[in-house]
């Protein structure tokens, strides 16, 4: 992953991560990135939600309250 970015969570489908990404961006102005780390041919792996390391604590608090 990009240097200085931290994984906040993972999911098999990624739908819940899209909701969290939207919440962080719209309500808290925290940029977030979702990476697809699945191998599509075998449906193995996960989706992961990343935020910059400077935003980790604020993002964790924001996600706990919602």
C-alpha positions in Angstrom: 0.0 0.0 0.0 0.9 3.6 -0.2 3.5 4.7 2.3 2.0 6.2 5.5 -1.4 4.7 5.0 -3.0 2.4 7.6 -5.5 -0.4 7.2 -8.6 0.2 9.4 -10.6 -2.8 8.4 -11.3 -5.5 5.9 -14.4 -7.1 4.4 -15.3 -10.0 2.1 -17.7 -7.9 0.0 -16.5 -4.3 0.5 -20.1 -2.9 0.7 -19.7 -2.0 4.4 -16.4 -0.4 3.7 -18.0 1.9 1.1 -20.4 3.1 3.7 -17.6 3.8 6.2 -15.5 5.6 3.5 -18.5 7.8 2.7 -19.1 8.6 6.4 -15.4 9.5 6.9 -15.4 11.7 3.8 -18.7 13.5 4.2 -19.1 13.9 7.9 -15.4 14.1 9.0 -13.5 15.2 5.9 -11.1 12.3 6.3 -9.9 10.9 2.9 -10.1 7.1 2.7 -9.2 4.5 0.1 -10.6 1.0 -0.5 -8.4 -1.6 -2.1 -9.6 -4.8 -3.6 -7.2 -7.5 -2.7 -9.4 -10.3 -4.0 -8.3 -12.9 -6.6 -11.5 -12.8 -8.7 -11.0 -16.1 -10.4 -11.2 -17.9 -7.0 -13.1 -15.3 -4.9 -10.3 -15.4 -2.3 -9.1 -12.4 -0.4 -10.7 -9.3 1.0 -11.4 -5.6 0.5 -9.4 -3.2 2.8 -10.1 0.3 4.0 -7.1 2.7 4.4 -6.6 6.1 5.9 -3.5 8.3 6.2 -1.6 7.7 9.4 -2.3 11.3 10.6 -6.0 10.6 10.5 -6.1 7.1 12.1 -7.2 8.2 15.6 -9.9 10.5 14.4 -11.1 7.9 11.9 -11.3 5.2 14.6 -13.3 7.5 16.9 -15.6 8.5 14.0 -16.3 4.9 13.1 -17.0 3.9 16.7 -19.6 6.5 17.1 -21.6 5.5 14.0 
